Amino acid sequence: MAGYDYDLFVIGGGSGGVRGGRMAAATGARVAIAESYRYGGTCVIRGCVPKKLLSYASHFHEDFEDAAGFGWTVPETTFDWATLIANKDKEIDRLEGIYKKLLNTAGVEIYQGHARLLDAHRVEVGEEVFSAETILIATGGTPTFPMEPGWEHGISSNEAFHLEGLPKRVVIAGGGYIAVEFAGIFNGLGSKVTQMYRGPQILRGFDDDVRNTLAGEMVKKGIDIIVETIIDRVEKREKDLLLHLSDGSTLETDLLMAATGRKPNVESLGLETAGVELNERGAIKVDAYSRTTAENIYAVGDVTDRINLTPVAIQEAMAFVDTVYRGAPRAMDHADVPSAVFSHPPVSTVGLTELQAREKYGAVDLYRSTFKPMKHTLSGRDEKTMMKLIVERAGQKVVGIHMVGLDAPEIVQGLAVAIKAGATKQHFDATVGIHPTAAEEFVTMREPLPEAEAKAAE
């Protein structure tokens, strides 16, 4: 619109901001975007992408061991951390270049620097000031640190991708997906890993069968899991750290990592000057259409603290473009969003947990299978897969799918379509399995758990 430098100014060059910016530009809007760090955001630069690359690397020691059962003789192996990090950095550089190219090709003006709102229509980037009819905030989240003394000697997941060497001993504080993923990564690459969590079991909020299965498998792989314990104080010594724990014991480590949560990245954005309010969790308050309390300002992704996943941020951005620039207002559907934890073994889930299903539907039927994957019948590895279906009894609709084991994310992605489509247990029963696969178990489980066993799992 005339009178403004841009139709849309995007603050934040992560997945949500980039998608929103370039899709808006495709409608003919004049768009600019500003990013204070690197284009690509948390996921591409220091999140899911580099983490999964490191996860791939950490699986090889088991692959080498497993090969013997299939007749292969693998010479003594060695691992070089510096090579892994250098190759990872090269790939991240390549991806950042792709993000910038996509923006350039779409005609989006790119700015490098911290953006701050001066009012509802003006944005300051460095010493420049720009005006825009509409503003989209997509600044993501940032790690939080414990407040106990000495935590300045610890690191977050951000720094974990740039360590000069692989530490011999690692302590990870936290019980969420970042904590269990890095526990598996460091353990798989050869570090002695201890994971410490203040709660009774890791992965709070996940289905209990998932939590208990994963914890058991992680312990089998040599990871020490200490629950209902916190670090009271961190003592820096000449060559390592001494952790003073809440149970009165101490623990020595070479690296201490905080994976105790993330918070919306709202610092120094000038939100109050533009009339953008925060909710009780410190996230930007938005309605179903991602509009903030300022009429012309929208926000998507982790900064809104709805479902903090990259594909969700992208979908929210697409809904924003449809609403504002394509004349087809719509809210993103946040129900039944599938997710994965790239732990060792991986976890994937879609729909409700057992507890959530009981609270919503009352009576439910549970189907659960635990077995040794076919691969490990010859490798000899003691690793189990767990699959679980949750069915609301009255209508027999499948309302939850949970898996721990090899290829879980690849399998559950397809099943998420069935959940979204409202598939019933009868649809699953009528589907022919692909044999021999682990995935076929989801369509061959016929007998629900006895009610007494199901109740005991509550």
VMD Tcl script that draws the C-alpha trace (Angstrom):
set ca {
  {0.00 0.00 0.00}
  {1.23 3.45 -0.79}
  {2.73 5.35 2.12}
  {4.68 2.39 3.47}
  {8.14 1.17 2.46}
  {6.85 -2.42 2.44}
  {3.55 -4.24 2.50}
  {5.06 -6.80 4.88}
  {8.12 -6.71 7.13}
  {9.14 -10.04 8.64}
  {11.21 -10.14 11.84}
  {13.05 -13.45 12.05}
  {14.68 -15.51 9.30}
  {13.80 -19.01 10.49}
  {11.53 -21.51 8.78}
  {8.29 -19.70 9.66}
  {9.53 -16.23 8.78}
  {11.14 -17.27 5.52}
  {8.09 -19.22 4.40}
  {5.73 -16.40 5.30}
  {7.91 -13.80 3.60}
  {8.45 -15.54 0.32}
  {4.89 -16.82 -0.02}
  {3.57 -13.30 0.64}
  {5.96 -11.97 -1.99}
  {4.58 -14.54 -4.45}
  {1.21 -12.80 -4.21}
  {2.78 -9.54 -5.33}
  {3.35 -8.01 -1.90}
  {6.47 -5.91 -1.29}
  {8.28 -7.85 1.44}
  {11.40 -7.36 3.57}
  {12.90 -9.63 6.21}
  {15.48 -9.09 8.96}
  {17.50 -11.69 10.85}
  {19.99 -10.97 13.63}
  {21.94 -14.26 13.44}
  {21.82 -16.65 10.48}
  {19.08 -17.35 7.99}
  {17.49 -20.72 8.55}
  {16.63 -20.25 12.21}
  {17.01 -22.65 15.10}
  {16.00 -25.75 13.15}
  {18.45 -25.37 10.28}
  {21.36 -23.66 12.02}
  {21.47 -25.12 15.56}
  {18.52 -27.42 15.98}
  {16.85 -30.30 14.20}
  {19.06 -30.48 11.11}
  {22.55 -30.49 12.70}
  {21.19 -32.56 15.59}
  {19.95 -35.27 13.24}
  {23.28 -35.27 11.39}
  {25.04 -35.87 14.71}
  {22.45 -38.51 15.55}
  {23.25 -40.35 12.31}
  {26.94 -40.23 13.21}
  {26.34 -41.63 16.68}
  {24.53 -44.71 15.37}
  {27.53 -46.05 13.47}
  {29.22 -47.68 16.45}
  {26.19 -49.97 16.82}
  {26.04 -50.58 13.07}
  {29.66 -51.73 13.10}
  {28.95 -54.08 16.00}
  {25.74 -55.39 14.44}
  {27.46 -56.17 11.14}
  {29.20 -59.21 12.64}
  {25.89 -61.05 12.96}
  {25.39 -60.67 9.21}
  {28.79 -62.08 8.30}
  {30.78 -58.86 8.01}
  {34.17 -58.35 9.58}
  {34.72 -54.69 10.41}
  {38.29 -53.57 11.23}
  {38.92 -51.55 14.37}
  {37.16 -48.23 13.99}
  {38.09 -44.71 15.06}
  {36.05 -41.55 15.30}
  {37.15 -37.96 14.67}
  {34.94 -35.25 16.15}
  {36.59 -32.44 14.19}
  {35.76 -34.12 10.86}
  {32.12 -34.57 11.84}
  {31.75 -30.95 12.94}
  {33.50 -29.60 9.84}
  {31.24 -31.63 7.55}
  {28.19 -30.59 9.54}
  {29.19 -26.94 9.27}
  {29.60 -27.25 5.50}
  {26.08 -28.64 5.18}
  {24.59 -25.92 7.39}
  {26.36 -23.26 5.28}
  {24.86 -24.84 2.17}
  {21.35 -24.80 3.65}
  {21.66 -21.19 4.77}
  {22.64 -20.29 1.23}
  {19.52 -22.03 -0.08}
  {17.30 -20.06 2.31}
  {18.81 -16.78 1.15}
  {18.49 -17.81 -2.49}
  {14.82 -18.66 -2.01}
  {14.21 -15.21 -0.55}
  {16.14 -13.46 -3.29}
  {14.35 -15.41 -6.01}
  {11.00 -14.46 -4.48}
  {11.98 -10.78 -4.52}
  {12.19 -10.38 -0.74}
  {14.58 -7.67 0.50}
  {17.03 -9.20 2.99}
  {18.47 -7.33 5.97}
  {21.07 -8.55 8.44}
  {20.67 -7.19 11.95}
  {18.46 -7.03 15.02}
  {15.01 -5.66 14.27}
  {13.04 -3.69 16.84}
  {9.54 -2.25 16.65}
  {9.31 1.53 17.08}
  {5.53 1.43 16.82}
  {2.92 -0.71 15.10}
  {4.16 0.19 11.61}
  {7.84 1.08 11.95}
  {10.81 -1.28 12.34}
  {14.38 -0.28 13.20}
  {17.23 -2.45 11.89}
  {20.58 -1.08 12.95}
  {20.53 2.59 12.02}
  {17.81 2.19 9.38}
  {14.08 2.59 9.91}
  {11.45 1.02 7.66}
  {7.68 1.28 7.59}
  {5.31 -1.55 6.77}
  {1.57 -2.02 6.54}
  {1.79 -5.47 8.12}
  {4.46 -7.01 10.36}
  {5.10 -10.71 10.96}
  {7.15 -11.71 14.03}
  {8.85 -15.11 13.80}
  {11.80 -14.85 16.18}
  {11.55 -18.36 17.60}
  {12.80 -19.45 20.99}
  {16.01 -19.56 23.00}
  {17.38 -21.99 25.61}
  {16.78 -21.37 29.30}
  {19.38 -22.01 32.02}
  {18.94 -23.21 35.59}
  {19.42 -20.54 38.24}
  {21.58 -22.53 40.67}
  {25.12 -21.22 41.37}
  {27.87 -22.13 38.89}
  {25.71 -22.76 35.83}
  {27.76 -20.19 33.91}
  {30.20 -23.07 33.43}
  {27.58 -25.10 31.54}
  {26.47 -24.98 27.93}
  {23.16 -25.19 26.08}
  {22.34 -27.13 22.92}
  {23.50 -24.08 20.92}
  {27.11 -24.54 22.01}
  {27.00 -28.34 21.77}
  {27.30 -28.12 17.98}
  {30.60 -26.23 18.18}
  {32.66 -28.02 20.84}
  {36.36 -28.23 20.07}
  {36.47 -31.90 21.04}
  {34.33 -34.78 22.23}
  {34.18 -34.74 26.05}
  {34.89 -37.97 27.91}
  {32.17 -37.37 30.50}
  {28.92 -35.50 29.91}
  {26.11 -34.62 32.29}
  {22.86 -33.43 30.73}
  {20.30 -31.74 32.95}
  {16.75 -32.09 31.68}
  {14.20 -34.71 30.74}
  {12.72 -33.44 27.47}
  {13.39 -34.30 23.86}
  {16.56 -32.19 23.57}
  {18.02 -33.87 26.64}
  {17.35 -37.44 25.52}
  {18.51 -36.74 21.98}
  {21.87 -35.34 23.08}
  {22.25 -38.13 25.64}
  {22.02 -40.58 22.75}
  {24.36 -38.56 20.55}
  {27.15 -38.20 23.10}
  {26.77 -41.80 24.28}
  {26.85 -43.13 20.74}
  {30.01 -41.17 19.91}
  {31.82 -42.55 22.96}
  {31.21 -40.21 25.91}
  {30.16 -41.45 29.33}
  {26.72 -39.87 29.71}
  {24.59 -39.12 32.75}
  {21.14 -37.60 32.28}
  {19.61 -35.92 35.31}
  {15.98 -34.90 35.67}
  {14.02 -33.39 38.54}
  {10.85 -35.39 37.75}
  {10.07 -39.08 38.25}
  {10.57 -40.08 34.60}
  {11.96 -38.56 31.38}
  {9.78 -37.15 28.57}
  {7.07 -35.58 30.69}
  {3.87 -35.17 28.66}
  {4.47 -38.26 26.52}
  {2.56 -41.51 26.93}
  {3.81 -43.47 29.95}
  {4.55 -46.58 27.87}
  {6.77 -44.42 25.65}
  {8.54 -42.86 28.62}
  {9.21 -46.13 30.39}
  {10.24 -48.00 27.24}
  {12.70 -45.33 26.13}
  {14.24 -44.97 29.58}
  {14.83 -48.72 29.73}
  {16.45 -48.80 26.30}
  {18.69 -45.83 27.08}
  {19.93 -47.49 30.26}
  {20.71 -50.65 28.27}
  {22.90 -48.55 26.00}
  {24.96 -47.36 28.97}
  {23.33 -44.00 29.76}
  {22.89 -43.32 33.47}
  {19.49 -41.76 34.16}
  {19.12 -40.08 37.53}
  {15.60 -38.86 38.34}
  {14.08 -36.74 41.12}
  {17.44 -35.00 41.48}
  {18.75 -31.55 40.63}
  {22.16 -29.88 40.61}
  {22.38 -27.57 43.63}
  {25.73 -26.08 42.74}
  {28.42 -26.31 40.04}
  {32.04 -26.08 41.12}
  {34.68 -25.23 38.52}
  {37.93 -27.12 39.08}
  {41.23 -26.99 37.23}
  {40.39 -29.69 34.67}
  {36.72 -30.52 35.18}
  {33.48 -29.66 36.96}
  {32.23 -31.00 40.28}
  {28.45 -31.10 40.57}
  {26.85 -30.96 44.00}
  {23.52 -32.77 43.81}
  {20.30 -32.35 45.78}
  {20.67 -35.79 47.39}
  {23.98 -34.76 48.97}
  {26.21 -36.65 46.51}
  {28.68 -35.23 44.00}
  {29.41 -36.00 40.37}
  {32.48 -35.19 38.25}
  {32.11 -34.26 34.61}
  {34.00 -32.69 31.72}
  {30.90 -31.08 30.20}
  {27.64 -29.91 31.71}
  {24.75 -29.25 29.37}
  {21.43 -27.58 30.19}
  {18.45 -28.97 28.33}
  {15.91 -27.65 30.78}
  {13.59 -25.88 28.39}
  {13.28 -23.03 25.95}
  {11.46 -19.71 26.09}
  {10.01 -17.39 23.43}
  {12.61 -15.03 22.00}
  {10.91 -11.69 22.76}
  {13.77 -9.68 24.26}
  {14.44 -6.22 22.84}
  {11.76 -6.44 20.16}
  {9.96 -3.28 21.27}
  {6.70 -5.16 21.58}
  {5.21 -2.86 24.19}
  {5.72 0.21 21.99}
  {3.64 -1.44 19.27}
  {0.86 -2.70 21.53}
  {1.85 -6.36 21.30}
  {1.02 -8.19 24.51}
  {2.52 -11.34 26.02}
  {0.56 -14.16 27.63}
  {1.15 -15.71 31.05}
  {3.95 -17.91 29.64}
  {5.88 -14.96 28.24}
  {4.93 -15.76 24.65}
  {3.35 -13.38 22.16}
  {-0.43 -13.54 22.57}
  {-2.18 -14.44 19.31}
  {-5.64 -15.45 18.17}
  {-6.48 -18.47 16.01}
  {-5.32 -16.54 12.91}
  {-1.93 -15.67 14.47}
  {-2.91 -12.02 14.91}
  {-1.43 -10.32 17.96}
  {-3.11 -7.67 20.12}
  {-1.92 -5.11 17.54}
  {-4.29 -5.32 14.59}
  {-1.65 -5.25 11.84}
  {0.98 -7.42 13.56}
  {1.04 -11.23 13.41}
  {3.31 -13.84 14.97}
  {4.03 -17.48 14.15}
  {6.25 -20.26 15.41}
  {7.95 -20.81 18.73}
  {7.65 -17.16 19.76}
  {3.92 -17.87 20.26}
  {4.57 -21.07 22.25}
  {1.72 -23.08 20.75}
  {3.30 -26.24 19.32}
  {7.02 -25.64 18.99}
  {7.85 -27.61 15.87}
  {9.32 -26.36 12.59}
  {6.55 -27.81 10.36}
  {3.97 -26.14 12.61}
  {5.67 -22.75 12.20}
  {5.64 -23.26 8.43}
  {1.95 -24.20 8.42}
  {1.11 -21.20 10.61}
  {2.99 -18.98 8.15}
  {1.05 -20.44 5.23}
  {-2.24 -19.81 7.07}
  {-1.10 -16.22 7.69}
  {-0.44 -15.68 3.98}
  {-3.80 -17.18 3.04}
  {-5.52 -14.96 5.59}
  {-3.81 -11.66 4.81}
  {-2.76 -11.89 1.15}
  {-4.89 -14.50 -0.58}
  {-8.33 -13.56 0.64}
  {-8.91 -17.00 2.14}
  {-8.78 -16.53 5.94}
  {-8.05 -19.72 7.84}
  {-6.67 -20.81 11.17}
  {-4.04 -23.52 11.36}
  {-5.37 -26.78 12.75}
  {-3.17 -27.67 15.73}
  {-4.94 -30.98 16.44}
  {-3.20 -34.32 15.95}
  {0.20 -32.92 15.02}
  {2.73 -35.78 14.69}
  {6.15 -35.45 16.26}
  {9.38 -37.37 16.68}
  {12.18 -37.59 19.20}
  {15.45 -38.64 17.60}
  {16.58 -40.49 20.69}
  {18.29 -43.88 20.68}
  {16.01 -45.64 19.80}
  {13.75 -42.99 18.26}
  {10.25 -42.11 19.38}
  {7.32 -40.94 17.30}
  {3.75 -40.16 18.26}
  {0.53 -38.65 16.99}
  {-2.74 -38.00 18.76}
  {-3.58 -38.46 22.42}
  {-1.68 -40.19 25.19}
  {-3.51 -42.86 27.15}
  {-4.14 -40.46 30.02}
  {-5.47 -37.76 27.68}
  {-7.72 -40.26 25.90}
  {-9.20 -41.50 29.18}
  {-9.85 -37.94 30.31}
  {-11.56 -37.07 27.01}
  {-13.42 -40.28 26.14}
  {-13.63 -42.30 29.35}
  {-13.52 -45.90 28.14}
  {-10.70 -46.72 25.71}
  {-9.26 -49.86 24.15}
  {-5.49 -50.23 24.24}
  {-3.40 -52.27 21.84}
  {0.27 -52.69 22.62}
  {3.05 -54.80 21.17}
  {6.65 -55.12 22.31}
  {9.09 -57.16 20.24}
  {12.66 -57.50 19.03}
  {13.08 -55.95 15.56}
  {13.94 -58.46 12.83}
  {17.33 -56.80 12.31}
  {18.38 -57.73 15.83}
  {17.47 -61.39 15.51}
  {20.85 -61.74 13.77}
  {22.74 -58.80 15.25}
  {22.03 -60.08 18.73}
  {21.45 -56.59 20.08}
  {19.13 -56.38 23.08}
  {16.83 -53.66 21.80}
  {13.06 -53.74 21.78}
  {10.39 -51.90 19.80}
  {7.14 -50.79 21.42}
  {3.99 -49.91 19.48}
  {0.72 -48.70 20.96}
  {-2.72 -47.89 19.58}
  {-5.30 -46.01 21.64}
  {-8.91 -46.42 20.50}
  {-11.97 -44.67 21.91}
  {-14.29 -47.54 22.73}
  {-17.67 -46.13 21.74}
  {-16.87 -45.21 18.14}
  {-13.68 -47.27 17.70}
  {-11.83 -44.23 16.34}
  {-8.05 -44.47 16.66}
  {-7.11 -41.42 18.73}
  {-3.45 -42.10 19.58}
  {-0.47 -43.85 17.99}
  {2.85 -44.20 19.81}
  {6.07 -45.97 18.87}
  {9.55 -46.44 20.28}
  {12.00 -48.22 18.01}
  {13.81 -48.37 14.69}
  {12.31 -46.14 11.98}
  {9.54 -44.86 14.28}
  {9.35 -41.36 12.71}
  {9.21 -42.76 9.16}
  {6.41 -45.16 10.12}
  {4.27 -42.79 12.18}
  {4.36 -40.02 9.54}
  {2.14 -42.12 7.28}
  {-0.14 -43.18 10.10}
  {-0.64 -39.52 11.01}
  {-2.64 -39.20 7.79}
  {-4.95 -41.96 8.99}
  {-5.41 -40.24 12.36}
  {-6.16 -36.92 10.62}
  {-8.69 -38.66 8.39}
  {-10.50 -40.14 11.38}
  {-9.63 -43.79 10.76}
  {-11.19 -46.43 13.00}
  {-9.68 -49.61 14.35}
  {-11.70 -51.45 11.72}
  {-9.88 -49.46 9.00}
  {-6.58 -50.55 10.51}
  {-7.76 -54.18 10.72}
  {-8.86 -54.13 7.07}
  {-5.47 -52.84 5.90}
  {-3.01 -55.43 4.61}
  {0.40 -55.21 6.24}
  {3.67 -55.01 4.34}
  {5.68 -58.09 5.29}
  {8.23 -58.40 6.77}
  {8.25 -54.96 8.38}
  {7.82 -53.55 11.84}
  {5.13 -51.21 10.48}
  {2.75 -54.10 9.76}
  {2.35 -54.60 13.51}
  {0.15 -51.50 13.60}
  {-2.43 -53.22 11.35}
  {-2.17 -56.72 12.84}
  {-2.77 -56.02 16.55}
  {-6.13 -57.69 17.15}
  {-6.62 -58.16 20.89}
  {-6.87 -55.18 23.23}
  {-5.12 -55.29 26.56}
  {-7.23 -56.88 29.31}
  {-8.98 -54.17 31.31}
  {-7.05 -55.02 34.48}
  {-3.69 -54.62 32.70}
  {-4.82 -51.41 31.01}
  {-5.98 -49.89 34.30}
  {-2.66 -50.78 35.92}
  {-0.89 -48.65 33.32}
  {-2.76 -45.49 34.34}
}
mol new
graphics top color blue
foreach p $ca { graphics top sphere $p radius 0.5 }
foreach p [lrange $ca 0 end-1] q [lrange $ca 1 end] { graphics top cylinder $p $q radius 0.2 }
display resetview
